[in-house]
Amino acid sequence: MSEINLIWTPTAWSEYVSWQVEDKKTLKRINELIKDIERNGLRKGKGKPEPLRYYPAWSRRIDEKNRLVYNADEAGNLILFSCKGHYQDK
């Protein structure tokens, strides 16, 4: 099985880097969710995957307050939109 390419939006990358300093436990959870997406696809696995209503993307729970928002493009790349906060907060 080939590895999926990750494409980080500037917002998602900035949030990911901030977790490296702020909270290693949350960073570890984000990495676990990304690996789970690579193994199981967009729609099933850890973090209660669910489609967003008004945006063509999916989300998974990092913790009670934060969500990983993502989708895949036609080439199969995993696009990461956000990993801090809740999409309804934005």
PELINNOR-V727079 format. One record per pair of residues at least 12 apart in sequence whose ideal C-beta (glycine too) atoms are under 10 Angstrom apart, sorted by the first residue. I is the first residue (numbers start at 0). J is the second residue. If there is no record, write none. Layout:
((I J) (I J))
//
This chain:
((0 37) (0 38) (1 37) (1 75) (2 37) (3 33) (3 34) (3 36) (3 37) (3 38) (3 71) (3 74) (3 75) (3 76) (3 77) (4 72) (4 74) (4 75) (4 76) (4 77) (4 78) (5 33) (5 36) (5 37) (5 69) (5 76) (5 77) (5 78) (5 79) (6 69) (6 70) (6 71) (6 72) (6 74) (6 76) (6 77) (6 78) (6 79) (6 80) (7 77) (7 78) (7 79) (7 80) (7 82) (8 68) (8 69) (8 78) (8 79) (8 80) (8 81) (10 68) (10 79) (10 80) (10 81) (10 82) (10 83) (10 89) (11 29) (11 67) (11 68) (11 69) (11 78) (11 79) (11 80) (11 81) (11 82) (11 83) (12 79) (12 82) (13 81) (13 82) (13 83) (14 29) (14 65) (14 67) (14 79) (14 80) (14 81) (14 82) (14 83) (14 84) (15 29) (15 30) (15 33) (15 67) (15 79) (15 81) (15 82) (15 83) (17 82) (17 83) (18 30) (18 61) (18 65) (18 82) (18 83) (21 83) (22 62) (22 65) (24 62) (25 61) (25 62) (25 64) (25 65) (25 82) (25 83) (26 61) (26 82) (28 45) (28 46) (28 59) (28 60) (28 61) (28 62) (28 65) (28 67) (28 82) (29 46) (29 59) (29 61) (29 62) (29 65) (29 67) (29 79) (29 82) (29 83) (31 44) (31 45) (31 46) (31 59) (31 61) (32 44) (32 45) (32 46) (32 48) (32 59) (32 60) (32 61) (32 66) (32 67) (32 69) (32 82) (33 59) (33 67) (33 69) (33 77) (33 79) (33 82) (35 48) (35 59) (36 48) (36 57) (36 59) (36 67) (36 69) (36 71) (36 77) (36 79) (37 77) (40 57) (40 71) (41 56) (41 57) (41 59) (41 69) (41 70) (41 71) (41 77) (42 57) (44 59) (45 59) (45 60) (46 58) (46 59) (46 60) (46 61) (46 62) (46 66) (46 67) (47 59) (47 60) (47 66) (48 60) (48 67) (48 69) (49 66) (50 70) (51 66) (51 68) (51 70) (51 80) (51 86) (51 87) (52 86) (52 87) (53 86) (54 68) (54 70) (54 80) (54 86) (55 70) (56 68) (56 69) (56 70) (56 71) (56 78) (56 79) (56 80) (56 81) (56 86) (57 69) (57 70) (57 71) (57 80) (58 70) (58 80) (58 81) (58 85) (58 86) (58 87) (59 82) (60 85) (61 82) (61 83) (61 84) (61 85) (63 85) (64 83) (64 84) (64 85) (64 88) (65 81) (65 82) (65 83) (65 84) (65 85) (65 88) (66 80) (66 81) (66 82) (66 83) (66 84) (66 85) (66 86) (66 87) (66 88) (67 79) (67 80) (67 81) (67 82) (67 83) (68 80) (68 81) (68 82) (68 83) (68 84) (68 85) (68 86) (68 89) (69 81) (69 82))
//
